[in-house]
């Protein structure tokens, strides 16, 4: 009987460790990220639930359509680290990999877009 109880305790402990994030972990990561932002930055990312800006987003290049929120590049180094901690807390490892891959691809697309615009508007400069 004692070995059965010990086995059950070990089983439930290991299952609870495999379970997802706790509410406290999510809250802690969210609060840490939010407190790292300035008041203006918080105002740019925090919308009332009924506000239509909360659900508007676009994947068009940055210059073609306004994007609500903050650009990653405008965050302080501390905020960037805390953002990545928040993302790793919220997402699975595959989800985090997808998000960071999309961020890298956006950087590549922005670079290609900038070079294409320079070639169209300033072909005589031969920028390379």
C-alpha positions as CSV (number, residue, x, y, z in Angstrom):
1,X,0.0,0.0,0.0
2,X,2.8,2.4,0.9
3,X,4.6,1.8,-2.4
4,X,1.3,2.4,-4.3
5,X,0.8,5.7,-2.5
6,X,4.4,6.7,-3.3
7,X,4.0,5.7,-6.9
8,X,0.7,7.7,-7.2
9,X,2.3,10.8,-5.6
10,X,5.2,10.6,-8.1
11,X,2.8,10.1,-11.0
12,X,0.7,13.1,-10.0
13,X,3.7,15.3,-9.4
14,X,5.2,14.5,-12.8
15,X,1.9,15.1,-14.5
16,X,1.6,18.5,-12.8
17,X,5.1,19.4,-13.9
18,X,4.2,18.5,-17.5
19,X,1.1,20.7,-17.3
20,X,1.2,24.1,-19.0
21,X,1.9,27.5,-17.4
22,X,0.3,28.6,-14.2
23,X,-1.8,31.7,-14.0
24,X,0.8,33.2,-11.7
25,X,3.6,32.6,-14.3
26,X,1.5,34.3,-17.0
27,X,0.6,37.2,-14.8
28,X,4.1,37.7,-13.6
29,X,5.6,37.7,-17.1
30,X,2.8,40.0,-18.3
31,X,3.2,42.5,-15.5
32,X,7.0,42.5,-15.8
33,X,6.8,43.3,-19.5
34,X,4.2,46.0,-19.0
35,X,6.1,47.7,-16.2
36,X,9.2,47.9,-18.4
37,X,7.3,50.2,-20.8
38,X,6.8,53.9,-20.7
39,X,3.3,55.4,-20.3
40,X,3.2,56.3,-24.0
41,X,4.1,52.8,-24.9
42,X,1.5,51.3,-22.6
43,X,-1.1,53.6,-24.2
44,X,0.0,52.3,-27.7
45,X,-0.6,48.7,-26.8
46,X,-3.5,48.7,-24.4
47,X,-7.0,49.1,-25.8
48,X,-10.4,48.8,-24.2
49,X,-12.1,45.5,-25.1
50,X,-14.7,47.3,-27.2
51,X,-12.2,49.4,-29.1
52,X,-12.0,48.3,-32.8
53,X,-8.2,49.0,-32.8
54,X,-7.9,45.9,-30.6
55,X,-8.6,43.6,-33.5
56,X,-7.2,45.6,-36.5
57,X,-3.9,44.3,-37.8
58,X,-2.2,44.0,-41.1
59,X,0.7,42.1,-42.7
60,X,1.2,44.7,-45.4
61,X,4.7,46.3,-45.4
62,X,5.1,49.0,-42.8
63,X,5.0,51.9,-45.2
64,X,1.8,50.8,-46.9
65,X,-0.6,50.6,-43.9
66,X,-0.4,52.0,-40.4
67,X,0.0,49.3,-37.7
68,X,-1.3,49.9,-34.2
69,X,0.9,49.0,-31.3
70,X,4.7,49.2,-30.9
71,X,7.5,48.4,-33.2
72,X,9.9,45.8,-31.7
73,X,12.8,48.1,-32.6
74,X,11.4,50.9,-30.4
75,X,11.6,48.8,-27.2
76,X,14.4,49.1,-24.7
77,X,16.8,46.2,-24.3
78,X,15.1,45.3,-21.0
79,X,11.7,45.4,-22.7
80,X,12.8,43.1,-25.5
81,X,14.1,40.6,-23.0
82,X,10.9,40.7,-21.0
83,X,8.9,40.4,-24.2
84,X,10.7,37.2,-25.1
85,X,10.2,35.9,-21.6
86,X,6.5,36.6,-22.0
87,X,6.3,34.9,-25.3
88,X,8.1,31.8,-24.0
89,X,5.7,31.7,-21.1
90,X,2.6,32.1,-23.3
91,X,3.6,29.9,-26.2
92,X,4.8,26.4,-26.8
93,X,8.4,26.0,-28.2
94,X,6.9,25.6,-31.7
95,X,4.8,28.7,-31.3
96,X,7.8,30.7,-30.1
97,X,9.9,29.5,-33.0
98,X,7.1,30.5,-35.4
99,X,6.8,34.0,-33.9
100,X,10.6,34.7,-34.0
101,X,10.9,33.3,-37.5
102,X,8.1,35.6,-38.7
103,X,10.0,38.5,-37.0
104,X,13.2,37.6,-38.9
105,X,11.2,37.3,-42.2
106,X,9.6,40.7,-41.7
107,X,13.1,42.1,-41.3
108,X,14.2,40.5,-44.6
109,X,11.0,41.8,-46.4
110,X,11.6,45.3,-45.0
111,X,15.1,45.3,-46.3
112,X,14.1,44.0,-49.7
113,X,11.3,46.6,-49.9
114,X,13.7,49.4,-48.9
115,X,16.1,48.3,-51.6
116,X,13.4,48.1,-54.2
117,X,12.1,51.6,-53.4
118,X,15.6,53.0,-53.7
119,X,16.1,51.4,-57.1
120,X,12.8,52.7,-58.3
121,X,13.2,56.2,-57.0
122,X,17.0,56.6,-57.2
123,X,18.2,54.3,-60.0
124,X,21.1,56.6,-60.8
125,X,22.7,56.2,-57.3
126,X,23.6,52.5,-57.8
127,X,23.1,51.7,-54.1
128,X,24.5,48.3,-53.2
